Amino acid sequence: MNRKKKINSILKKRLKKINAKNAPASKEKYISKAERAKLEAEEQTATDIEATAN
């Protein structure tokens, strides 16, 4: 592989990585099991408070 071609391929790889990082993510960010349980507990207490207020 000649020098120009190798440099161009390296630069293309870098551009491809940068574009992939900047592209919008197709899937949601991962939320751990403990974090989901904590969020669910907070939501549950919020609904309990609303139910008692009415």
CORURBEL-V493027 format. One record per residue. N is the residue number from 1. RES is the residue in one small letter. SS is DSSP state (A for helix, B for strand, O for the rest). PSI is psi in degrees with one decimal (999 if undefined). Layout:
[[N RES SS PSI] [N RES SS PSI]]
This chain:
[[1 m O 129.2] [2 n O 166.4] [3 r A -44.3] [4 k A -45.5] [5 k A -40.7] [6 k A -45.0] [7 i A -45.0] [8 n A -40.7] [9 s A -37.6] [10 i A -44.2] [11 l A -38.8] [12 k A -40.1] [13 k A -43.7] [14 r A -45.0] [15 l A -40.4] [16 k A -41.5] [17 k A -43.5] [18 i A -44.2] [19 n A -36.5] [20 a A -37.4] [21 k A -38.2] [22 n A -17.1] [23 a O 147.7] [24 p O 141.5] [25 a O 138.0] [26 s O -16.8] [27 k O 157.9] [28 e O 157.0] [29 k O 142.1] [30 y O 134.5] [31 i O 124.4] [32 s O 162.5] [33 k A -40.9] [34 a A -40.3] [35 e A -40.1] [36 r A -40.6] [37 a A -40.1] [38 k A -44.6] [39 l A -39.7] [40 e A -39.7] [41 a A -42.2] [42 e A -43.0] [43 e A -40.2] [44 q A -43.6] [45 t A -35.0] [46 a A -42.1] [47 t A -33.7] [48 d A -41.2] [49 i A -42.8] [50 e A -39.9] [51 a A -38.7] [52 t A -27.9] [53 a A -31.5] [54 n O 999]]
